[in-house]
Amino acid sequence: PTPAAIAGYILEKSFSNLEASQGSVETARVIGDDEVIAVVGMACRLPGEVEDPEAYWQLLDHGRDAISKFPDRWDASLIYDPDPDAEGKSYTQEGGFLKEIDTFDAGFFGISPREAHAMDPQQRLMLEVSWEALERSGIKPYELRDSLTGVYVGSIGTDYRQQNEGLSVMDGY
């Protein structure tokens, strides 16, 4: 067995009717100047206490700065060092920070507290913001099945867990 063969087997067993349903999905067609794309729901979390698209627009419209001091969840005196060569320290006292990143309703998403704690905060944010976009659109999640719906995400990668952590800190999540 190869990884590809195992994946194929799992797909076949899990989605036995996958090939039969592929031809039944309706495809969009452009006729003249008709629009085939509609943005029906948006959500975001950005620095500067931007919690929704309206707040983002106001930030841009007013030319406000989204940079702030370190949030209270960190002890800035332990992080800051004016020496840019100081290892493990920041030589700046400001940055772009999200509000309430440490709150997450794991139970709402069917996630155990241990799993939620182990997750990258961006995964938790992605779940929250995706759900909010659906709420703002008025679409029930189960109505998306077999629809011509796309989800577009803007994100940036981070190394949430330090690369030099040993295997002893890893868990099942």
Residue pairs with C-beta under 8 A, 6 or more apart in sequence:
11 18
21 146
24 146
25 146
25 148
26 148
27 148
28 36
28 148
29 36
30 36
40 137
40 138
40 139
41 133
41 134
41 135
41 136
41 137
41 138
41 139
42 53
42 133
42 136
43 52
43 53
43 129
43 130
43 132
43 133
43 136
44 50
44 51
44 52
44 53
44 56
44 129
45 51
45 98
45 125
45 128
45 129
46 56
46 59
46 66
46 96
46 98
47 66
47 67
47 68
47 95
47 96
47 97
47 98
48 59
48 64
48 65
48 66
48 67
48 68
48 96
49 55
49 99
50 56
50 59
50 66
51 99
52 132
52 136
58 64
59 66
66 96
67 94
67 95
67 96
68 94
68 95
68 96
68 97
69 76
69 93
69 94
70 76
70 79
70 80
70 93
70 94
70 95
70 97
71 97
71 99
73 101
73 102
76 93
79 89
79 90
80 89
80 90
80 91
80 92
80 93
81 89
81 90
81 91
82 91
83 89
83 91
84 91
98 125
101 121
101 125
104 116
104 124
104 128
106 112
106 113
106 115
106 116
109 127
109 131
111 119
114 171
114 173
115 173
116 124
118 171
118 173
119 173
120 158
120 160
120 161
121 160
122 155
122 158
122 160
126 153
126 155
130 151
133 151
134 140
134 141
161 169
